[in-house]
Amino acid sequence: MTEVACKSCKYITSEATVCKICGGRDFTKNWYGYLVIIDPEKSEIAKKLGIRYPGKYALTVS
Amino acid sequence: MSRFFVVKTTANQERLVANMMSMVAKKNKANVYSILAPKELKGYVIVEAESTEDLVKSIRGVPHVKGLVRGEVSFNEIEHFLTPRKAAEQIKEGYTVEIISGPFKGELAVVKRVDEARNEITVELIEAVVSIPITVKADHVRVVDKKEEVE
């Protein structure tokens, strides 16, 4: 099971169909860096990156 | 106000640790807000939590956690991990690089051209008899020597 990242919002998922966060359909296997957001309202990192939903994200996608 | 802590992990297990820690944090109701595992930082994860107690709650029983780094880090210190610079921006023409993946893995080459927009570089292999320019992704090379070549 390979994990893929959404090219627009960088959300990591194992189902490359439709992104749960932004509805995008463009996924990539080439992503780097790993970020788990547990509480987007209190997290400074989530605020900085504009993340509004908890989940796993990549830092860079190519 | 959240604070940032560093947890030492087994190398290459950072993602597993981050996943396990998030599950343990939810189970133990620890005030952990996010866990960051940048690719540049091998063997460590950065944890954003309310306090040291919350951090300790979130690593309880998690495999591959080797310990906590004393003290905390400021947001300024980790900010550069969040917006990583493109690999091509750090490479200039004339640099000697080693190709680290693909069919030319292990070969040394001299950079001839850098395409920052595409994150690609064009190199010429040093040991090739006839020099043929090849284009590779900037992520697939490692800078060996930053001296610009004297013709």
Backbone of each chain as ProteinMPNN parsed JSONL, in Angstrom:
{"seq_chain_A": "MTEVACKSCKYITSEATVCKICGGRDFTKNWYGYLVIIDPEKSEIAKKLGIRYPGKYALTVS", "coords_chain_A": {"N_chain_A": [[0.851, -1.196, 0.0], [0.886, 1.924, -1.15], [1.45, 5.242, -0.143], [0.04, 8.273, -1.214], [0.318, 11.767, -2.12], [-1.792, 14.615, -2.201], [-1.616, 16.906, -4.845], [-2.324, 19.586, -4.647], [-3.189, 20.305, -1.97], [-1.482, 18.822, -0.405], [-2.232, 16.716, 1.189], [-1.916, 13.519, 2.65], [-2.75, 10.326, 1.531], [-3.971, 6.927, 1.158], [-5.623, 6.208, -0.782], [-5.91, 6.939, -4.011], [-8.036, 8.589, -5.255], [-10.267, 10.753, -4.937], [-9.418, 13.764, -3.339], [-9.908, 14.137, 0.113], [-9.857, 16.531, 1.412], [-9.555, 18.84, -0.336], [-10.82, 18.089, -2.627], [-9.397, 17.632, -4.895], [-7.979, 15.898, -7.761], [-5.487, 15.189, -8.438], [-2.714, 13.374, -7.801], [0.462, 12.499, -6.266], [3.336, 10.359, -6.106], [5.744, 11.211, -5.355], [6.64, 12.667, -2.704], [7.858, 14.572, 0.079], [9.049, 14.866, 3.455], [7.132, 14.92, 6.494], [4.117, 15.41, 8.152], [2.028, 15.429, 10.887], [-1.047, 16.538, 11.714], [-2.838, 17.177, 14.553], [-4.486, 18.818, 16.12], [-5.764, 21.309, 14.507], [-6.641, 23.846, 15.216], [-5.232, 24.759, 17.413], [-2.613, 24.421, 16.733], [0.438, 25.898, 15.872], [1.945, 25.382, 13.632], [0.068, 24.4, 11.815], [-1.433, 26.714, 11.449], [0.446, 28.376, 10.25], [0.865, 27.034, 7.835], [-1.63, 27.088, 6.829], [-3.45, 25.006, 7.277], [-6.504, 23.372, 7.813], [-7.77, 21.08, 8.555], [-7.49, 18.097, 10.534], [-4.938, 15.56, 10.085], [-2.684, 13.696, 7.92], [0.081, 15.166, 6.347], [2.201, 16.145, 3.578], [5.382, 17.838, 3.272], [6.713, 18.797, 1.042], [5.8, 18.483, -2.379], [6.254, 16.905, -5.535]], "CA_chain_A": [[0.0, 0.0, 0.0], [1.702, 3.136, -1.197], [0.735, 6.461, 0.202], [0.224, 9.347, -2.192], [-0.034, 13.088, -1.59], [-2.563, 15.477, -3.105], [-0.682, 17.916, -5.339], [-2.675, 20.967, -4.293], [-3.205, 20.594, -0.525], [-0.437, 17.997, 0.197], [-2.804, 15.723, 2.103], [-1.433, 12.175, 2.327], [-3.784, 9.297, 1.618], [-3.585, 5.711, 0.449], [-6.578, 6.024, -1.877], [-5.705, 8.029, -4.965], [-9.24, 8.856, -6.064], [-10.584, 12.167, -4.764], [-8.877, 14.25, -2.068], [-10.958, 14.403, 1.106], [-9.746, 17.899, 1.914], [-9.809, 19.887, -1.32], [-11.555, 17.57, -3.775], [-8.508, 17.521, -6.058], [-7.818, 14.536, -8.282], [-4.111, 15.046, -8.88], [-1.903, 12.847, -6.702], [1.836, 12.164, -6.63], [4.052, 9.466, -5.187], [6.977, 11.896, -4.947], [6.464, 13.689, -1.683], [8.917, 14.522, 1.093], [8.689, 15.495, 4.724], [5.916, 14.306, 7.018], [3.526, 16.267, 9.184], [0.742, 14.95, 11.393], [-1.773, 17.596, 12.422], [-3.837, 16.569, 15.425], [-5.429, 19.876, 16.475], [-5.399, 22.441, 13.64], [-6.982, 25.149, 15.793], [-4.233, 25.184, 18.385], [-1.259, 24.225, 16.223], [1.081, 27.037, 15.19], [2.402, 24.899, 12.328], [-1.117, 24.349, 10.955], [-1.788, 28.107, 11.116], [1.452, 28.873, 9.321], [0.691, 26.4, 6.522], [-3.02, 27.237, 6.399], [-4.131, 23.713, 7.321], [-7.698, 23.508, 8.643], [-8.312, 19.785, 8.954], [-6.451, 17.185, 11.037], [-4.565, 14.484, 9.172], [-1.27, 13.584, 7.571], [0.414, 16.016, 5.212], [3.592, 16.192, 3.133], [5.904, 19.205, 3.292], [6.916, 19.172, -0.366], [5.35, 17.52, -3.38], [6.81, 17.241, -6.845]], "C_chain_A": [[0.887, 1.247, 0.0], [0.845, 4.351, -0.862], [1.05, 7.534, -0.83], [-0.215, 10.674, -1.569], [-0.791, 13.871, -2.651], [-1.65, 16.624, -3.545], [-1.058, 19.332, -4.918], [-2.644, 21.224, -2.79], [-2.206, 19.738, 0.253], [-0.941, 16.971, 1.217], [-2.367, 14.327, 1.673], [-2.549, 11.155, 2.533], [-3.296, 8.04, 0.904], [-4.551, 5.421, -0.692], [-6.471, 7.201, -2.833], [-6.931, 8.212, -5.847], [-9.574, 10.343, -5.999], [-10.068, 12.6, -3.394], [-10.012, 14.635, -1.127], [-10.998, 15.873, 1.519], [-10.18, 18.917, 0.868], [-10.569, 19.394, -2.543], [-10.715, 17.435, -5.032], [-8.358, 16.072, -6.498], [-6.382, 14.256, -8.698], [-3.234, 14.604, -7.705], [-0.49, 12.53, -7.187], [2.445, 11.229, -5.59], [5.312, 10.137, -4.656], [6.683, 13.013, -3.962], [7.496, 13.482, -0.586], [8.474, 15.253, 2.346], [7.337, 14.965, 5.183], [5.397, 15.146, 8.156], [2.189, 15.68, 9.595], [0.109, 16.098, 12.156], [-2.869, 16.94, 13.244], [-4.912, 17.603, 15.769], [-5.11, 21.138, 15.665], [-5.716, 23.807, 14.25], [-5.909, 25.661, 16.735], [-2.81, 25.113, 17.842], [-0.742, 25.458, 15.478], [1.497, 26.64, 13.773], [1.225, 24.877, 11.351], [-1.521, 25.752, 10.526], [-0.843, 28.649, 10.053], [1.24, 28.321, 7.911], [-0.748, 26.494, 6.018], [-3.786, 25.929, 6.357], [-5.318, 23.806, 8.28], [-8.275, 22.181, 9.114], [-7.205, 18.881, 9.482], [-6.145, 16.091, 10.026], [-3.081, 14.497, 8.904], [-0.995, 14.419, 6.319], [1.885, 15.858, 4.833], [4.073, 17.634, 3.227], [6.199, 19.698, 1.878], [6.37, 18.068, -1.263], [5.984, 17.908, -4.711], [6.171, 16.378, -7.926]], "O_chain_A": [[1.538, 1.577, 0.991], [-0.318, 4.453, -1.253], [2.193, 7.678, -1.263], [-1.006, 10.705, -0.626], [-0.477, 13.802, -3.84], [-0.986, 17.243, -2.714], [-0.186, 20.197, -4.841], [-2.128, 22.256, -2.362], [-2.087, 19.907, 1.467], [-0.165, 16.431, 2.006], [-2.433, 13.982, 0.493], [-3.204, 11.13, 3.576], [-2.33, 8.083, 0.142], [-4.331, 4.5, -1.478], [-6.885, 8.316, -2.514], [-6.861, 8.01, -7.059], [-9.21, 11.106, -6.895], [-10.255, 11.893, -2.403], [-10.943, 15.349, -1.5], [-12.04, 16.388, 1.923], [-11.049, 19.751, 1.123], [-10.927, 20.193, -3.409], [-11.242, 17.158, -6.11], [-8.578, 15.143, -5.721], [-6.093, 13.195, -9.251], [-3.036, 15.35, -6.746], [-0.272, 12.318, -8.379], [2.136, 11.283, -4.4], [5.881, 9.711, -3.651], [6.501, 14.167, -4.35], [7.951, 12.363, -0.349], [7.629, 16.146, 2.296], [6.494, 14.604, 4.362], [6.16, 15.551, 9.033], [1.317, 15.457, 8.755], [0.673, 16.578, 13.14], [-3.723, 16.236, 12.707], [-6.105, 17.303, 15.716], [-4.281, 21.947, 16.083], [-5.131, 24.814, 13.851], [-5.7, 26.87, 16.843], [-1.896, 25.687, 18.433], [-1.399, 25.984, 14.58], [1.416, 27.439, 12.84], [1.364, 25.284, 10.197], [-1.908, 25.965, 9.377], [-1.264, 29.291, 9.09], [1.409, 29.034, 6.921], [-1.055, 26.038, 4.917], [-4.666, 25.745, 5.516], [-5.172, 24.259, 9.415], [-9.162, 22.152, 9.968], [-6.097, 18.888, 8.946], [-6.994, 15.738, 9.208], [-2.316, 15.203, 9.56], [-1.757, 14.375, 5.353], [2.712, 15.484, 5.664], [3.258, 18.556, 3.26], [5.967, 20.863, 1.554], [6.465, 16.883, -0.947], [6.22, 19.085, -4.98], [6.508, 16.511, -9.102]]}, "seq_chain_B": "MSRFFVVKTTANQERLVANMMSMVAKKNKANVYSILAPKELKGYVIVEAESTEDLVKSIRGVPHVKGLVRGEVSFNEIEHFLTPRKAAEQIKEGYTVEIISGPFKGELAVVKRVDEARNEITVELIEAVVSIPITVKADHVRVVDKKEEVE", "coords_chain_B": {"N_chain_B": [[-0.712, 28.366, 24.654], [1.46, 26.908, 22.407], [4.304, 24.721, 22.605], [7.529, 23.667, 21.399], [9.058, 20.546, 21.039], [11.767, 18.15, 20.869], [12.065, 14.842, 19.792], [13.964, 11.935, 20.009], [14.461, 9.369, 17.646], [14.566, 6.012, 16.228], [16.591, 5.804, 13.313], [15.091, 6.368, 10.141], [12.598, 5.598, 10.999], [10.913, 7.609, 11.514], [8.398, 8.377, 10.479], [6.727, 6.311, 11.256], [6.901, 6.556, 14.026], [5.751, 9.1, 14.317], [3.113, 8.585, 13.495], [2.314, 6.645, 15.414], [2.643, 8.108, 17.755], [0.684, 10.079, 17.453], [-1.619, 8.566, 17.662], [-1.367, 7.51, 20.246], [-1.367, 9.867, 21.691], [-3.962, 10.793, 21.28], [-5.38, 8.76, 22.544], [-4.489, 8.912, 25.197], [-5.337, 11.39, 25.803], [-3.615, 13.607, 25.549], [-2.329, 16.921, 25.258], [-1.299, 17.331, 22.479], [-0.442, 18.906, 19.529], [0.65, 18.857, 16.934], [2.842, 16.837, 14.861], [6.01, 16.739, 13.498], [8.022, 15.577, 10.872], [10.673, 16.234, 9.286], [12.423, 15.667, 6.17], [15.07, 16.29, 6.164], [15.981, 15.927, 8.693], [17.207, 13.391, 10.169], [16.317, 10.718, 12.248], [15.025, 12.156, 14.203], [12.024, 13.651, 15.524], [9.846, 16.489, 15.517], [7.817, 17.796, 17.982], [4.802, 19.388, 18.622], [3.48, 20.599, 21.462], [1.504, 21.148, 24.463], [2.766, 21.053, 26.963], [5.616, 19.636, 28.745], [4.67, 17.417, 30.136], [2.492, 16.589, 28.624], [3.827, 15.801, 26.364], [5.328, 13.64, 27.316], [3.233, 11.915, 27.944], [2.39, 11.311, 25.384], [4.382, 9.762, 24.257], [4.431, 7.428, 25.551], [5.084, 4.061, 25.69], [5.534, 3.918, 22.951], [7.062, 2.363, 20.232], [10.474, 2.53, 18.986], [11.093, 5.057, 19.929], [13.699, 6.843, 21.193], [14.372, 8.641, 23.098], [14.094, 11.858, 24.798], [14.969, 15.124, 23.716], [16.644, 17.416, 25.651], [15.218, 20.478, 26.854], [13.623, 23.018, 24.793], [12.595, 23.968, 21.439], [12.443, 26.983, 19.484], [9.801, 28.51, 17.52], [10.854, 29.865, 15.346], [13.155, 28.451, 14.777], [12.29, 26.105, 13.59], [10.855, 26.862, 11.476], [11.961, 26.986, 8.89], [11.841, 24.39, 7.993], [9.265, 24.069, 7.204], [8.725, 25.458, 4.873], [10.339, 24.331, 2.562], [13.261, 24.989, 0.641], [13.685, 24.825, -2.885], [15.554, 22.137, -4.298], [17.139, 22.774, -6.506], [17.756, 25.433, -6.19], [19.886, 25.537, -4.549], [22.043, 24.719, -5.965], [24.694, 25.53, -8.127], [26.014, 26.57, -11.334], [28.875, 24.787, -12.478], [29.456, 23.484, -10.139], [30.577, 20.459, -8.6], [28.92, 17.423, -8.635], [27.453, 14.474, -7.156], [25.699, 11.841, -8.571], [22.839, 10.421, -7.231], [20.777, 8.675, -7.724], [19.066, 6.636, -10.148], [20.111, 5.587, -13.532], [22.75, 6.496, -13.659], [23.808, 6.388, -11.145], [26.049, 7.058, -8.531], [27.984, 8.203, -10.117], [30.263, 10.904, -10.776], [29.729, 14.312, -11.634], [29.775, 17.382, -13.553], [28.064, 20.416, -13.104], [26.24, 21.958, -15.633], [24.073, 23.486, -16.392], [21.323, 25.077, -14.745], [17.962, 24.609, -14.005], [15.739, 26.239, -12.402], [12.972, 26.534, -12.249], [11.905, 24.13, -13.149], [13.125, 22.486, -11.42], [15.344, 21.053, -12.195], [18.593, 19.897, -13.29], [21.291, 20.208, -15.62], [23.886, 18.097, -16.406], [27.344, 17.073, -16.931], [29.006, 14.06, -17.213], [31.956, 13.286, -15.43], [33.748, 11.185, -15.825], [33.161, 10.174, -18.311], [34.083, 9.342, -21.662], [33.314, 10.617, -24.015], [31.76, 13.656, -23.7], [28.492, 13.929, -22.779], [25.654, 15.854, -22.389], [23.459, 15.393, -19.682], [20.196, 15.454, -18.291], [18.99, 15.755, -15.064], [16.873, 15.326, -12.166], [17.008, 17.776, -9.619], [16.838, 16.846, -7.04], [18.012, 14.439, -7.117], [20.733, 14.505, -6.905], [23.852, 14.999, -5.156], [25.69, 17.534, -3.676], [29.145, 17.723, -4.134], [31.463, 19.229, -4.413], [31.831, 22.653, -4.051], [33.296, 24.378, -5.467], [33.723, 26.468, -8.249], [34.323, 25.305, -11.489], [37.518, 25.708, -13.049], [38.236, 26.69, -16.236]], "CA_chain_B": [[0.47, 28.588, 23.805], [2.135, 25.63, 22.199], [5.767, 24.706, 22.658], [8.073, 22.663, 20.481], [10.034, 19.641, 21.641], [12.396, 17.238, 19.917], [12.112, 13.458, 20.261], [14.933, 11.144, 19.246], [13.87, 8.102, 17.214], [15.427, 5.183, 15.386], [16.672, 6.375, 11.974], [14.141, 5.861, 9.142], [11.316, 5.198, 11.596], [10.289, 8.855, 11.955], [6.982, 8.417, 10.122], [6.031, 5.349, 12.106], [6.83, 7.16, 15.353], [4.78, 10.189, 14.264], [1.764, 7.99, 13.472], [2.028, 6.009, 16.696], [2.512, 9.153, 18.779], [-0.607, 10.764, 17.324], [-2.653, 7.666, 18.19], [-1.216, 7.436, 21.706], [-1.758, 11.17, 22.233], [-5.435, 10.84, 21.3], [-5.863, 7.795, 23.544], [-4.176, 9.395, 26.548], [-5.85, 12.768, 25.883], [-2.512, 14.548, 25.738], [-2.473, 18.112, 24.428], [-0.286, 17.384, 21.425], [-1.152, 19.533, 18.409], [1.146, 18.362, 15.641], [4.132, 16.136, 14.886], [6.674, 17.076, 12.245], [9.198, 14.752, 10.584], [11.272, 16.71, 8.036], [13.33, 14.665, 5.613], [16.446, 16.705, 6.443], [16.316, 15.629, 10.073], [17.107, 11.938, 10.32], [16.39, 10.245, 13.624], [14.341, 13.046, 15.146], [10.763, 14.281, 15.142], [9.539, 17.69, 16.289], [6.464, 17.652, 18.505], [4.209, 20.617, 19.134], [2.617, 20.189, 22.57], [1.235, 22.196, 25.453], [3.768, 21.004, 28.026], [6.435, 18.417, 28.762], [3.846, 16.296, 30.613], [1.71, 16.112, 27.483], [4.767, 15.12, 25.472], [5.65, 12.346, 27.935], [2.033, 11.078, 27.772], [2.222, 10.889, 23.986], [5.401, 8.803, 23.81], [4.378, 6.256, 26.423], [4.914, 2.766, 25.022], [5.717, 3.986, 21.496], [8.351, 1.783, 19.843], [11.444, 3.33, 18.221], [11.428, 6.334, 20.565], [14.936, 6.593, 21.944], [14.501, 9.581, 24.201], [13.721, 13.246, 24.562], [16.073, 16.076, 23.735], [16.366, 18.382, 26.709], [14.898, 21.84, 26.447], [12.668, 23.128, 23.701], [13.058, 24.803, 20.335], [11.491, 28.048, 19.171], [9.141, 28.355, 16.228], [11.766, 30.377, 14.308], [14.148, 27.434, 14.438], [11.733, 25.017, 12.773], [10.079, 27.46, 10.387], [12.53, 26.697, 7.577], [11.447, 23.046, 7.568], [7.895, 24.1, 6.693], [8.743, 25.925, 3.488], [11.667, 23.929, 2.095], [13.709, 25.589, -0.617], [13.861, 23.819, -3.925], [16.92, 21.62, -4.333], [17.882, 23.43, -7.579], [18.203, 26.76, -5.762], [21.14, 25.423, -3.806], [23.081, 24.23, -6.862], [25.082, 26.535, -9.115], [26.79, 26.042, -12.451], [30.274, 24.557, -12.165], [29.573, 22.621, -8.966], [30.72, 19.02, -8.829], [27.874, 16.715, -7.902], [27.387, 13.024, -7.305], [24.326, 11.442, -8.863], [22.533, 9.435, -6.187], [19.788, 7.679, -8.125], [18.928, 6.485, -11.59], [21.131, 4.74, -14.181], [24.105, 7.025, -13.461], [24.036, 6.423, -9.704], [27.438, 6.921, -8.11], [28.893, 8.926, -11.017], [30.491, 12.315, -10.499], [29.422, 15.117, -12.81], [29.885, 18.835, -13.39], [26.807, 21.071, -13.455], [26.368, 22.868, -16.773], [22.938, 24.391, -16.433], [20.356, 24.864, -13.67], [16.611, 25.069, -14.316], [15.088, 26.295, -11.089], [11.518, 26.39, -12.361], [11.574, 22.708, -13.263], [13.893, 21.776, -10.399], [16.205, 20.115, -12.918], [19.909, 20.396, -13.65], [21.94, 19.5, -16.719], [25.257, 17.822, -15.98], [28.188, 16.251, -17.798], [29.73, 13.099, -16.385], [33.39, 13.551, -15.449], [34.525, 10.038, -16.3], [32.757, 9.755, -19.651], [35.073, 9.664, -22.693], [32.667, 11.666, -24.794], [30.857, 14.29, -22.736], [27.121, 14.103, -23.249], [24.862, 16.457, -21.307], [22.251, 14.679, -19.265], [19.364, 16.249, -17.391], [18.462, 14.973, -13.942], [16.164, 16.082, -11.127], [17.956, 18.316, -8.649], [16.765, 16.061, -5.802], [18.721, 13.179, -7.3], [22.178, 14.684, -6.832], [24.395, 15.489, -3.891], [26.802, 18.421, -4.002], [30.405, 17.206, -3.611], [32.418, 20.331, -4.338], [31.152, 23.879, -4.442], [34.191, 25.248, -6.228], [33.35, 26.512, -9.656], [35.403, 24.741, -12.299], [38.331, 26.634, -13.843], [38.377, 26.122, -17.59]], "C_chain_B": [[1.225, 27.273, 23.638], [3.647, 25.796, 22.245], [6.257, 23.563, 21.782], [9.173, 21.849, 21.151], [10.602, 18.716, 20.566], [12.491, 15.845, 20.541], [13.083, 12.693, 19.364], [14.304, 9.795, 18.905], [14.928, 7.252, 16.519], [15.428, 5.801, 13.983], [15.72, 5.64, 11.028], [12.823, 5.368, 9.731], [10.522, 6.432, 12.023], [8.78, 8.874, 11.674], [6.163, 7.49, 10.997], [5.833, 5.939, 13.5], [5.773, 8.263, 15.37], [3.353, 9.645, 14.279], [1.38, 7.41, 14.821], [1.799, 7.049, 17.779], [1.166, 9.85, 18.68], [-1.729, 9.887, 17.879], [-2.604, 7.609, 19.713], [-1.669, 8.747, 22.344], [-3.278, 11.278, 22.32], [-5.987, 9.948, 22.409], [-5.663, 8.327, 24.96], [-4.661, 10.824, 26.79], [-4.741, 13.77, 26.203], [-2.7, 15.737, 24.802], [-1.31, 18.235, 23.451], [-0.991, 17.869, 20.157], [-0.657, 19.081, 17.051], [2.498, 17.682, 15.826], [4.758, 16.304, 13.508], [7.902, 16.187, 12.067], [9.811, 15.221, 9.264], [12.274, 15.704, 7.5], [14.789, 15.004, 5.903], [16.929, 16.223, 7.815], [16.138, 14.139, 10.32], [17.221, 11.565, 11.796], [15.753, 11.153, 14.661], [12.968, 13.416, 14.619], [10.535, 15.485, 16.049], [8.075, 17.611, 16.709], [5.989, 18.995, 19.047], [3.2, 20.209, 20.211], [2.445, 21.337, 23.549], [2.327, 22.231, 26.521], [4.57, 19.716, 27.94], [5.619, 17.208, 29.205], [3.033, 15.701, 29.462], [2.593, 15.335, 26.514], [5.068, 13.726, 25.999], [4.466, 11.385, 27.798], [1.959, 10.501, 26.365], [3.292, 9.916, 23.51], [5.376, 7.517, 24.627], [4.14, 4.979, 25.613], [5.11, 2.782, 23.518], [7.068, 3.362, 21.125], [9.176, 2.756, 19.009], [11.682, 4.723, 18.77], [12.637, 6.084, 21.444], [15.127, 7.571, 23.086], [14.056, 10.96, 23.812], [14.978, 14.094, 24.541], [15.716, 17.143, 24.765], [16.059, 19.762, 26.152], [13.877, 21.845, 25.33], [13.239, 24.007, 22.608], [12.003, 25.872, 20.055], [10.915, 27.83, 17.778], [10.045, 28.817, 15.082], [12.736, 29.304, 13.829], [13.598, 26.328, 13.54], [10.99, 25.546, 11.552], [10.624, 27.074, 9.007], [12.219, 25.286, 7.092], [10.091, 23.077, 6.858], [7.822, 24.577, 5.254], [10.113, 25.602, 2.901], [12.001, 24.602, 0.77], [13.876, 24.473, -1.643], [15.329, 23.411, -3.993], [17.752, 22.37, -5.371], [18.421, 24.8, -7.159], [19.548, 26.71, -5.052], [22.296, 24.937, -4.674], [23.395, 25.312, -7.893], [25.914, 25.886, -10.217], [28.261, 25.888, -12.061], [30.481, 23.677, -10.937], [29.816, 21.172, -9.407], [29.672, 18.302, -7.984], [28.009, 15.209, -8.107], [25.931, 12.665, -7.564], [23.962, 10.294, -7.925], [21.377, 8.51, -6.546], [19.691, 7.64, -9.649], [20.065, 5.675, -12.187], [22.568, 5.214, -13.971], [24.465, 7.13, -11.974], [25.517, 6.21, -9.373], [28.427, 7.681, -8.968], [29.05, 10.377, -10.561], [30.235, 13.107, -11.786], [29.588, 16.598, -12.497], [28.587, 19.475, -13.879], [27.04, 22.07, -14.582], [25.238, 23.888, -16.816], [21.956, 24.054, -15.309], [19.006, 25.425, -14.115], [15.805, 25.064, -13.017], [13.587, 26.055, -11.178], [11.112, 24.923, -12.422], [12.256, 21.865, -12.204], [14.792, 20.712, -11.039], [17.579, 20.743, -13.162], [20.469, 19.557, -14.804], [23.407, 19.342, -16.345], [26.022, 17.062, -17.059], [29.014, 15.342, -16.909], [31.232, 13.319, -16.536], [34.155, 12.397, -16.106], [34.161, 9.565, -17.694], [33.81, 10.194, -20.672], [34.543, 10.792, -23.572], [31.65, 12.331, -23.867], [29.489, 14.542, -23.369], [26.345, 14.763, -22.106], [23.654, 15.601, -20.955], [21.51, 15.535, -18.249], [18.799, 15.342, -16.309], [17.719, 15.904, -12.991], [17.174, 16.55, -10.083], [17.946, 17.546, -7.327], [17.629, 14.806, -5.888], [20.242, 13.349, -7.33], [22.576, 15.204, -5.448], [25.611, 16.341, -4.251], [28.071, 17.891, -3.337], [31.38, 18.363, -3.401], [31.746, 21.599, -4.855], [32.045, 24.817, -5.251], [33.768, 25.262, -7.683], [34.558, 26.152, -10.508], [36.171, 25.803, -13.092], [38.593, 25.98, -15.195], [39.838, 26.15, -18.031]], "O_chain_B": [[1.58, 26.616, 24.617], [4.187, 26.866, 21.962], [5.52, 22.629, 21.466], [10.096, 22.399, 21.751], [10.007, 18.525, 19.505], [12.941, 15.693, 21.676], [13.034, 12.788, 18.137], [13.69, 9.154, 19.758], [16.039, 7.711, 16.257], [14.391, 6.27, 13.512], [15.569, 4.421, 11.116], [12.014, 4.776, 9.015], [9.572, 6.324, 12.799], [7.988, 9.32, 12.503], [5.059, 7.825, 11.425], [4.753, 5.842, 14.083], [4.99, 8.361, 16.315], [2.488, 10.169, 14.982], [0.279, 7.641, 15.32], [0.9, 6.916, 18.609], [0.562, 10.18, 19.701], [-2.673, 10.389, 18.489], [-3.633, 7.652, 20.387], [-2.283, 8.741, 23.411], [-3.818, 11.786, 23.303], [-6.924, 10.317, 23.117], [-6.544, 8.211, 25.811], [-4.423, 11.396, 27.854], [-4.918, 14.666, 27.028], [-3.176, 15.576, 23.678], [-0.458, 19.115, 23.575], [-2.014, 17.312, 19.759], [-1.446, 18.935, 16.117], [3.202, 17.917, 16.808], [4.123, 16.045, 12.486], [8.72, 16.052, 12.977], [9.496, 14.656, 8.216], [12.903, 14.973, 8.267], [15.648, 14.122, 5.893], [18.13, 16.126, 8.063], [15.041, 13.683, 10.642], [18.112, 12.039, 12.5], [15.923, 10.945, 15.862], [12.763, 13.49, 13.407], [10.972, 15.501, 17.2], [7.198, 17.385, 15.876], [6.682, 19.648, 19.827], [2.196, 19.559, 19.918], [3.137, 22.352, 23.479], [2.764, 23.305, 26.935], [4.246, 18.819, 27.163], [5.838, 16.099, 28.717], [2.901, 14.484, 29.338], [2.167, 14.343, 25.922], [5.068, 12.752, 25.246], [4.655, 10.191, 27.567], [1.528, 9.365, 26.165], [3.129, 9.299, 22.457], [6.2, 6.625, 24.422], [3.12, 4.841, 24.939], [4.88, 1.766, 22.86], [8.104, 3.781, 21.641], [8.641, 3.685, 18.404], [12.401, 5.507, 18.152], [12.612, 5.228, 22.328], [15.966, 7.345, 23.958], [13.688, 11.217, 22.666], [15.937, 13.817, 25.261], [14.618, 17.699, 24.746], [16.579, 20.157, 25.109], [13.333, 20.803, 24.965], [14.235, 24.703, 22.808], [10.822, 25.688, 20.35], [11.458, 27.076, 16.97], [10.016, 28.248, 13.991], [13.095, 29.245, 12.653], [14.354, 25.686, 12.811], [10.552, 24.774, 10.698], [9.856, 26.86, 8.069], [12.323, 25.013, 5.896], [9.802, 22.224, 6.019], [6.952, 24.145, 4.497], [10.954, 26.489, 2.757], [11.146, 24.763, -0.1], [14.17, 23.329, -1.299], [16.226, 24.226, -3.777], [18.945, 22.588, -5.156], [19.42, 25.272, -7.702], [20.257, 27.713, -4.966], [23.409, 24.76, -4.179], [22.493, 25.93, -8.459], [26.448, 24.79, -10.045], [28.825, 26.754, -11.393], [31.584, 23.174, -10.723], [29.324, 20.73, -10.446], [29.553, 18.539, -6.782], [28.591, 14.739, -9.084], [25.036, 13.131, -6.86], [24.693, 9.307, -7.835], [21.025, 7.639, -5.751], [20.192, 8.53, -10.336], [20.895, 5.134, -11.457], [23.504, 4.423, -14.092], [25.352, 7.902, -11.609], [26.149, 5.285, -9.884], [29.595, 7.799, -8.599], [28.12, 10.991, -10.038], [30.498, 12.622, -12.886], [29.548, 17.014, -11.339], [28.074, 19.12, -14.94], [27.926, 22.921, -14.498], [25.441, 25.029, -17.233], [21.779, 22.886, -14.962], [18.916, 26.574, -14.548], [15.27, 24.039, -12.595], [12.998, 25.443, -10.287], [10.111, 24.518, -11.83], [11.998, 20.665, -12.098], [14.975, 19.623, -10.496], [17.711, 21.965, -13.232], [20.165, 18.372, -14.943], [24.086, 20.313, -16.012], [25.433, 16.487, -17.974], [29.649, 15.801, -15.96], [31.724, 13.516, -17.648], [35.102, 12.625, -16.858], [34.79, 8.643, -18.212], [34.365, 11.288, -20.564], [35.23, 11.779, -23.834], [30.78, 11.66, -23.313], [29.36, 15.269, -24.354], [26.379, 14.276, -20.976], [22.922, 15.146, -21.834], [22.121, 16.249, -17.453], [18.209, 14.301, -16.596], [17.915, 17.119, -13.014], [18.082, 15.808, -9.709], [18.923, 17.583, -6.578], [17.942, 14.184, -4.873], [20.959, 12.434, -7.738], [21.771, 15.756, -4.697], [26.46, 15.919, -5.037], [28.087, 17.639, -2.132], [32.033, 18.467, -2.362], [31.17, 21.618, -5.943], [31.624, 25.897, -5.665], [33.491, 24.22, -8.277], [35.668, 26.633, -10.276], [35.575, 26.678, -13.721], [39.106, 24.864, -15.276], [40.157, 25.716, -19.138]]}, "name": "protein", "num_of_chains": 2, "seq": "MTEVACKSCKYITSEATVCKICGGRDFTKNWYGYLVIIDPEKSEIAKKLGIRYPGKYALTVSMSRFFVVKTTANQERLVANMMSMVAKKNKANVYSILAPKELKGYVIVEAESTEDLVKSIRGVPHVKGLVRGEVSFNEIEHFLTPRKAAEQIKEGYTVEIISGPFKGELAVVKRVDEARNEITVELIEAVVSIPITVKADHVRVVDKKEEVE"}
